[in-house]
Amino acid sequence: MLSIRLDKDIEHSLNEIADATKQSKSALIREAILRYIEDKSDYLAAVAAMKKTQATYSLDEVLAEFKDEL
């Protein structure tokens, strides 16, 4: 169980989204936390991989490498 305090602006926005999507605030917050955890995990994995290789690539190189997948 977790309890958090939100400022009025965040709570207002959350209420509006909950009403518009017909989802509970708890479901929206749970989804947001899960996405944040996934994003942070991906970021940490990328940083760890970068530290191992020290290789860097330009955006053009990355786009050329994955052009068929985009």
Secondary structure as GFF3:
##gff-version 3
##sequence-region A 1 70
A	DSSP	alpha_helix	8	21	.	.	.	ID=ss1
A	DSSP	alpha_helix	25	53	.	.	.	ID=ss2
A	DSSP	alpha_helix	59	65	.	.	.	ID=ss3
###
